[in-house]
Amino acid sequence: MKVLVKLGGTLLDDPDSRSALAAEIAGLRARGVEAVVVHGGGKQMTRFLAERGVESRFVKGLRVTTPEVVDALMKVFAGSVNKGLAAALNAAGARAVGISGIDAGLAIASQMDPELGAVGRIERVDASLLDLLAQEGYLPVVACVAGGPRGEVFNVNADQMAATCAAAYGAAKLLFLTDVEGVKGPGGGVIAALTVPEAEELIASGVATGGMQAKLESAMAALQGGAGEVVIAPGAAPGVVGRLLDGEAIGTRLLGRAQP
């Protein structure tokens, strides 16, 4: 079975959380799972820029990506965060390979909006590198940086990277591990399962906004692209990866169609 795990930068910022998740993910191979990891790192990026006197600016939740931010992107997302996670996974027994969407043309993007600078929208994904690595027993760890058709470097949303890679890779499950309990309904309680129309209604009604809206939109895109199932779950829950694969009801499961 193929599984893609998306890790938010908040979970990776704490060494204990990173090590615990690395151990869980490293154990997937023993279950016969071919895994791919996609990660963000927005918190680490903001801190890196602030330490250098660069103010982070956002438009509609997206980081304005100037040339100096692109340089930081390579150093933080594709550098320290990516290699730190790969090191933790290797220490846990995996054979992790840290890469980005630039490598082997994995993810090709185009500029989303000139106002945002080098923020990209993924146009296509070639998952052959992921297949090659996973089939040989390696664990691809993908930073949310994409290439362009003319050699550009783009900052791309990590949820979109996860969704497009999951669809191209043919993942049976896409696990969004985040710092919230799941998708919350109008009353504030976590919704155990959602269909695509129900998720669209949460967005349209203003219940799901910001980062959760982005996750839901990416989850729906993954389902429509062929991913088997998407779960948005708390990454800090003990043993969360194995429990989700065992079918335990943690977080919110997104379904491609209504269930009987």
N, C-alpha and C positions, 0 to 999 in steps of 0.2 A: 504494500500500500504506500502511496505517496502522500506526504503531509507537508504543508508549508506553515511555518511558525513565524509570525510577525511580532517582534519585541519592540516596545516603546522605549525611548531613551531614558525615561524616568526609572524604569526597572533596571536599566543597565548602569545607572549612576551610582547605585549602592553595591559595593563589592560582595556583600553577603547575598543579596538578591540575585546578582549576576551569577555567582557560583552555584546557587541552588538551582536556578533555571538551566544553567549549563549542564549540571549533573542529570537533570530530568531529560533534556534533549539528547544528551550523549547516550542515554539508555534506550533510545528508540530503535537503534540498529538491532539490538537483541530481540526486539519485538517484530522484526522483519519489516520495519518501516524505513523507506527511503525519504529522508527529511531534507528540507531546505529552510534556512533561516534568513529572514529579511529584517533589518533593524533601522530605527531612526536614530536621533541624537540631538534633537532640538535644544534641550536644556544644556547639554554640553557645548553646543555651538554658541548659544547666547553667552555663556560664561567665558568661553574662549575669546569672543569678540570684545566683551566688556573689559577683560583684562588688558586688552590692547587699545582701549579707548574708542572702540567702534560701537556706535549705537545700533541696536537691532531695530529695524523698522518693519512693520507688518501692514499689509493691505488685504483686507478680507481674510485674515488669518494666515496669509502666506508671507514668508520672509522675503523682503526686497533683496535681491541677490546681485550686488554690485561686483565688479572684478575682485575687490579685496575680500568679499564674502565667498566668491568662488574659490579663492586661494585657501580660505579657512575651511571651506567645504571639503577640499581634498585632504587637508591636514586632520580634520576632526572626524567627519563621517567615514571617509575612506581610509583614514589613518588611525588615530588613537582609539576611537570607539570600535571600529571594525576589528582591528588587531587585538584589542583588549578582550573582546568577546571571543574571538578565535582562540586566543591563549587560554581563556577559562574553559572553553569546550575541549581543547586538547588536554588540559590538565584533568578533565573529567573522563578522559578515555576516548573521545571522538577523534576523527581525523579531519579537523576543520580546515577549510581553505577560505581565507578572506578575500573577497572580490567586490567589485561594484558593477553597476549596469554598463559601465564603459567596456569592461573586459569582454573580448570576443564578440562585441556588438550585442551583448545580452539585452540591453534596453536602449532603444533609440527614441529620442524625444524631439519636440519642436518648442519654440518659445511660446509660452502661454499668453503673455501680455507684455508689451514693451515697458509699461509702468513698473513691472515687477523685476525687470532685468533678466537674469539667467535662470528664471524659474521655468521648468519645462513640463509639458504634458506628454506622457508616453504615447508614442504612435504605434510601436510594434515591439514585440519581445521574441527573441530567438532563444528558446530554452535548451538548445542542444548542449551547451556547456554544462547546464545544471544536470541534464540526463547523464552526460559522460562522467561527471564527478560522482554523482550519487550511485550510479551503477557499479563504479569501481570501489565503493565503500567510503568515499569522502563525503564530508558534510559542507556544502556550499554555504557561506555566510555573506549575504549580499547587502552592501551599503546603498542607501537611496540616492545614488548619483548616476545620472544617465549621460550617454553620449549623444551627439547630433550628427546629421548626415555630412556636415562639413568640418568635423572635428571639434565641435563645440562641447562644452561641459555644462550640464544642467543640474540644478537643484530640483529634485522631484519629491512629491509627497510620498512618505514611506508607506502609507496605507494603499496608495495607488500602485506603488511598486509591488507591494505584496499581492494585490489583487490581480494585476496583469501577469505577474510571474506565476501565480497559482493556476490561472486559467491556461497559460501556455504550457506549463509543466504537467498539466493534467492531474492536479492534486485532488485526492478524494476528500481531504479536509483542509480548510484554511483556518488556523487558530490565531485570532487577534488577542494577544495577551497584553493587557493594559493595566492602568492604575485605578480603574473603577470596577464596580461589581458586575456590570453588564448594562444593557439598554434599559433606561427607566421610562415608565409610562407616565401619563398625566398625573397620577396620584403619587408618583415618586418611588413606587415599587419596581423591582427588576422584573422585566418581562422574560419568561422562560423561552418562548419561541415566537418567531415572527415570520410571516410570509412577506414577499416583496411588496405587494400592495399595502400591507400594514406598515411596513417600514417607510414607504413613500408617504403615507398619511401622517406618521409621526414627524416627518420633515416638513410637510406642507402646513401642518397645524402649529409649527413652532415649538413642539415639545423636544425634538432632537435638533440641537443647534451646534455650531462650532465644531470641536473635534469629534463629537459623536455623530454629527451629520456627515462629516467626511468619512468616518468609518462605515456608516451605513451605506453611503453611496458607493464606496469601494467594495463592500461586501456584496451589494446587488450586482455590481459590474462583474465580480468574480463568478457569481452564480450564473449570470447570463453568458459569461465566457466559457462555461463548462466545468467550473469547480463543483465538486459534489455537495459540500456542506461548509458553512461558515459559522464559527462560534466566536463571540466577543466575550472574553472572560477575564477575571482578575488574575494577573500574573503572580501575585503574592500568595495566592492560595496554595497551601502545601500539596505537593504532588499533582499540581493542576494539569500538567501535560498528559500523564498517564491516566488520570481520572477522566479527562475529556475523551481520550481515545477508548476508554472502557464504556463510554456512553453516559457517564454521570451527569446529572443536570446541574451544571455550574454556568453562571452567566446567561447569555442569550444566544440561542441557536437560530440561525436564519435558514429558512427553507425556500427552495425554489418554487414550491407550489403548496397549496393548502393540504394539510394532512387529514386523512379520514378520521 
